[in-house]
Amino acid sequence: MNRQPHFIPAFHFHWLTRWYDPMMRWLFPELRIRSALVTQARIRSGQPVLDIGCGTGTLTLLIKQTEPEAVVCGLDADPEILRIAQEKSDRNEKPILLQQGTATCLPYANETFDHVFSSLLMHHLTRVDKQQALKEIFRVLKPGGELHIADFGEPHDVTMWLLSRGMRWFEEINDHVLGLLPVFAEKAGFHSVQETAYYRTIFGAVVIMRACKPGSA
């Protein structure tokens, strides 16, 4: 029997999975952040796009809604949360391709995607796994492809710094608070790594990043 890979589920505990969507809408500026993430990508018709750690499919479906002719794939390690994502896809009649798998071993060929998205995934990963995931993302992106990340980041002000002190030992957020995620992306081979937006939330600073794989698309 194949063993399921270890992963941290949404909100850390499996019993909270069913409450993920309503809690995110209530506690977090989810739509604003994810809309900005999709807008910066400028996805074109026919482009293959991957959302890793897709969770309940909120971002995955938003990508498909924004560019209906894009080929949109969602990947997550949690079969229960993928079931929720599939139900949402069916209800909204937005066909997306969902697959179970991990960010550290992406089940796709080299140079498959024009864009890869990661929303609130990286802080679940250990430092070693963050670095491996970024290498895998680099591998599956086409030359000239782009990575778009929304996740916890380095605080810009005292209030966010104080909130981050309380969150920095929760899961694997400390590297984000220290501003190391862009460093890891550059070490994985990405160029033009930049923070494009910054949000103050009750959990701490959340940033949007964009990074490019060198070469021509």
Disulfide bonds with the S-S distance in Angstrom:
none
